[in-house]
Amino acid sequence: MRKSVENLATSKITGGRRSPLRIRRKYETDRYPNEAVNGAQVTVTRRVRGSNNKVALKSIDFVNLATGDSKVIKSKIIKVLDNATNNDYRRRGIISKGAILETKEGKCKVVSKPGQTGIANAILLKE
């Protein structure tokens, strides 16, 4: 049985169980979140709704860094400094949207979703 967010077989007022009126849908299944970390690049492709494919990053070592003078360079990630999404993400060094990274060019902020789009784009922060 697949784990689902939706509980289809709810209970009656008397405490008995109802039999579900339909089966669980594919899009209702629960998944672990895909969390990108710093390391050699590993990508995963999975089939999603509408027969589409979604490329996700498991780990990445380079980021597409947009500098202020309309130039994009490929920069090596040294470490994850901060992640405002979650304190646990900060501790574990997870790269998500809004994470502050230390690169060879300086501090940068991630503006893409590496765990969902398969690419890490960032902008250089002024110091």
Secondary structure as a PSIPRED ss2 file (coil, helix, strand):
# PSIPRED VFORMAT (PSIPRED V4.0)

   1 M C   1.000  0.000  0.000
   2 R C   1.000  0.000  0.000
   3 K C   1.000  0.000  0.000
   4 S E   0.000  0.000  1.000
   5 V C   1.000  0.000  0.000
   6 E C   1.000  0.000  0.000
   7 N C   1.000  0.000  0.000
   8 L C   1.000  0.000  0.000
   9 A C   1.000  0.000  0.000
  10 T C   1.000  0.000  0.000
  11 S E   0.000  0.000  1.000
  12 K C   1.000  0.000  0.000
  13 I C   1.000  0.000  0.000
  14 T C   1.000  0.000  0.000
  15 G C   1.000  0.000  0.000
  16 G C   1.000  0.000  0.000
  17 R E   0.000  0.000  1.000
  18 R C   1.000  0.000  0.000
  19 S C   1.000  0.000  0.000
  20 P C   1.000  0.000  0.000
  21 L C   1.000  0.000  0.000
  22 R C   1.000  0.000  0.000
  23 I C   1.000  0.000  0.000
  24 R C   1.000  0.000  0.000
  25 R C   1.000  0.000  0.000
  26 K H   0.000  1.000  0.000
  27 Y H   0.000  1.000  0.000
  28 E H   0.000  1.000  0.000
  29 T E   0.000  0.000  1.000
  30 D C   1.000  0.000  0.000
  31 R C   1.000  0.000  0.000
  32 Y C   1.000  0.000  0.000
  33 P C   1.000  0.000  0.000
  34 N C   1.000  0.000  0.000
  35 E C   1.000  0.000  0.000
  36 A E   0.000  0.000  1.000
  37 V E   0.000  0.000  1.000
  38 N E   0.000  0.000  1.000
  39 G C   1.000  0.000  0.000
  40 A C   1.000  0.000  0.000
  41 Q C   1.000  0.000  0.000
  42 V E   0.000  0.000  1.000
  43 T E   0.000  0.000  1.000
  44 V E   0.000  0.000  1.000
  45 T E   0.000  0.000  1.000
  46 R E   0.000  0.000  1.000
  47 R E   0.000  0.000  1.000
  48 V E   0.000  0.000  1.000
  49 R C   1.000  0.000  0.000
  50 G C   1.000  0.000  0.000
  51 S C   1.000  0.000  0.000
  52 N E   0.000  0.000  1.000
  53 N E   0.000  0.000  1.000
  54 K E   0.000  0.000  1.000
  55 V E   0.000  0.000  1.000
  56 A E   0.000  0.000  1.000
  57 L E   0.000  0.000  1.000
  58 K E   0.000  0.000  1.000
  59 S E   0.000  0.000  1.000
  60 I E   0.000  0.000  1.000
  61 D C   1.000  0.000  0.000
  62 F E   0.000  0.000  1.000
  63 V E   0.000  0.000  1.000
  64 N E   0.000  0.000  1.000
  65 L E   0.000  0.000  1.000
  66 A E   0.000  0.000  1.000
  67 T E   0.000  0.000  1.000
  68 G C   1.000  0.000  0.000
  69 D C   1.000  0.000  0.000
  70 S C   1.000  0.000  0.000
  71 K E   0.000  0.000  1.000
  72 V E   0.000  0.000  1.000
  73 I E   0.000  0.000  1.000
  74 K E   0.000  0.000  1.000
  75 S E   0.000  0.000  1.000
  76 K E   0.000  0.000  1.000
  77 I E   0.000  0.000  1.000
  78 I E   0.000  0.000  1.000
  79 K E   0.000  0.000  1.000
  80 V E   0.000  0.000  1.000
  81 L E   0.000  0.000  1.000
  82 D E   0.000  0.000  1.000
  83 N C   1.000  0.000  0.000
  84 A C   1.000  0.000  0.000
  85 T C   1.000  0.000  0.000
  86 N C   1.000  0.000  0.000
  87 N H   0.000  1.000  0.000
  88 D H   0.000  1.000  0.000
  89 Y H   0.000  1.000  0.000
  90 R H   0.000  1.000  0.000
  91 R H   0.000  1.000  0.000
  92 R H   0.000  1.000  0.000
  93 G C   1.000  0.000  0.000
  94 I E   0.000  0.000  1.000
  95 I E   0.000  0.000  1.000
  96 S C   1.000  0.000  0.000
  97 K C   1.000  0.000  0.000
  98 G C   1.000  0.000  0.000
  99 A C   1.000  0.000  0.000
 100 I E   0.000  0.000  1.000
 101 L E   0.000  0.000  1.000
 102 E E   0.000  0.000  1.000
 103 T E   0.000  0.000  1.000
 104 K C   1.000  0.000  0.000
 105 E C   1.000  0.000  0.000
 106 G E   0.000  0.000  1.000
 107 K E   0.000  0.000  1.000
 108 C E   0.000  0.000  1.000
 109 K E   0.000  0.000  1.000
 110 V E   0.000  0.000  1.000
 111 V C   1.000  0.000  0.000
 112 S C   1.000  0.000  0.000
 113 K C   1.000  0.000  0.000
 114 P H   0.000  1.000  0.000
 115 G H   0.000  1.000  0.000
 116 Q H   0.000  1.000  0.000
 117 T H   0.000  1.000  0.000
 118 G C   1.000  0.000  0.000
 119 I C   1.000  0.000  0.000
 120 A C   1.000  0.000  0.000
 121 N E   0.000  0.000  1.000
 122 A E   0.000  0.000  1.000
 123 I E   0.000  0.000  1.000
 124 L E   0.000  0.000  1.000
 125 L C   1.000  0.000  0.000
 126 K C   1.000  0.000  0.000
 127 E C   1.000  0.000  0.000
